[in-house]
Structures are given as structure tokens and as C-alpha cells.
Amino acid sequence: MRLVLSFLICITAIIFAYRPSILAFLQDQVPESLSHLFASTTSNTEPSPASLPGFPSSPVLIPVTKMTSARGIRLVFHAIEQAEGAGARVRRSIGTAKLRNFSPFLMLDHFTIGKGAGFPDHPHRGQETITYLLSGGVDHEDFAGNTGTIGPGDLQFMTAGRGIMHAEMPRENPDGSPNVGMQLWVDLPEKLKMCEPRYRDLRASEIPVAKTDDGRVTIKVISGQSHGIDSVRDLAYTPVWILDVHISPGGRITQSLPLGWNAFAYTLAGTTVFGSNDSTQLVKEFHNVVFEQNGEYMEASVPDNAESEGRFLLVAGQPLDQKVVQYGPFVLTSQEEVYQAMMDYQTASNGFERVRGWQSEIGKRMGN
């Protein structure tokens, strides 16, 4: 045990000596428990998620006419704003003491980044990030040569897989307004932890829209299904639904959810009533509403006398039957794999080869 401890201390010392900027970034993250140990295997292949055990090609849904049980509310809490990255502000509602490892979700940040702030060069391994921009513009650049800019209503999906180094930096808006959006971290199945990294954009114009309740409810179907409308395509390896729901005063939505999936709603504007019959809660903006896992659908409405519409992101995902061992942006299934990721990053090997000598152009803005 002493030899193991000495080894880990040496590794940490090396990283502190040669990667101070990244270590500062890692320490800013909320560390997860490193006490879980169990054997795991890795692969450099990239199988189809549908071919993995427990990953059906399509989620199990109950027809609307046969739905009988609504999901209850497990937890509602306010997302407190805090500092993050280099000058950014975030409201983190998953990945905190309130809600940790809500599989397959690792973290949810409602971020605000302005001039001189951002997320300069930093690594990831073992997860996917989904960024949904609400206002402004954000640039992306990674060591695989992927670049892109997303604007209001656009999304970017990045699979870290075996390793990625990237930067996310805000645009400078002419009116000086900040760039606001949501970033969701999703765990990867163990068999895909070491897949090749990839990056995709989804433009606002590509997102189909569903309407219900005589037009009082509008749903942007980013991923999943709603009221007869399917999303354009699946953009994440781990099955996830993302719906951007707008409800006008007097409107109500009954939304089916895949059986057994974990689900939550993050409120972006207005006041929304969640729940059914005698079990309801009135929820204001910037709260996370976590639903019970049992049930076939969720219900939400906005009172007739409300001053404005209610808006929330409804997110559901298929839970993964695996351990979560995380240190900052490295998310694996064992303690040994986390230390291996740190070593691989430090030595520019096993997926991080392109780290050596690479520096993003957009990350240089931090020095200007």
C-alpha cells in the first residue's frame, strides 16, 4: 500500500510540475469519490451502441392512449451561481452535493461567459459533452482539427472517448451582452470509454418543433420524441432525450418518457407547475426538478394568470450499470483508470498523442 501511495504522489508531483494550468482547471472541478475499485477492460474499437448489452435500438415507450402512471417529483432545488473556468459564471445543478452521479448524467451547468472569460485548452476522457447555446456565440477548437461556432439555439456534441484536448471560448458580442447556454456532461458506456473522439454541430434550423394544447405548448425536439415528432438524429452514444419546452399561460403538456430512464427538468424562465392531480409543485426559474424513475410520463403547466411563459429543458437518459470514478474532466470506471488517464495526458500517449506541442488559436484570447 505504501508503494502504491508513493507512486501516486510521484505522479501527482510530476503533473503539478509540468501542467500547472491544467491542474488548476482540474482542481476547479468537483472531484468524485476515488474509492471504488473493480476490474475493467478498454478497447480502441468503436462499436455501435445498439450492439451493446442493455442498449436497445429504441427506448421502450407506452402508447399515449395506454399511459396510466405519472412520474412523481423526487427533488426540487435551486441552482446557485458560482465561478468556474477563467472568469465564467455557472449555475451547476448536477455534479454537486445536491445531485451527484444521476446516471448517465455527470454534470449540468447553466453558464454565462463574457469578454475575457472562457474555458481555454483542457483535456477530457471517458464522457460526452452537449452544449446548447441560449444567446451569444461560442467557438470550439480541438487537437483533432475540429473547429466550429455555435449561435443562439445551436448545439455541439463532443465525444471525448479515449482523449481530447479542446478549448471553448465566447464571442465578443457588439452590444457587450454575455454568452449564455447549457452544458451537460453525459457518461459513456464502459465499452465506449476508449472510442475515438468526435465532434458534431446541430443548428437551430435543423431542430424539428412539436406543438400541442392548441398551440399553447411548443417543444423543440433536440433529441428524442414528442407528440409525433422525432429528432433529426441521435448525436450522442449514450441514449439521451433533450426537449426545450415553452408553455404559454394556460398551457399544459403531458410528455411520455422512456421506461426506466432517469429524467429531470431545468427551469429557464417563468413559473411552471410540475406534477399531476394533488401532487404538484410550483417552480420558479433556475431550479432542477428531478423526477422519480417510475412512471410513463410527466406533466407540466403554467397558470392562466401567469405574467409570462414557462420554459424548461426536459432531459432523460438511459442509466448505465457501471461505477463512476471521476477527477475533473477524466471520467472512468476505476481508480486505476483515472490515474492512467492522468499519466497518459502527461506523457502524451494512449489517445493524447496530439497534446504534444498543440495550442488552440482561440485559447490565446485569454492573454489578450
Disulfide bonds with the S-S distance in Angstrom:
none
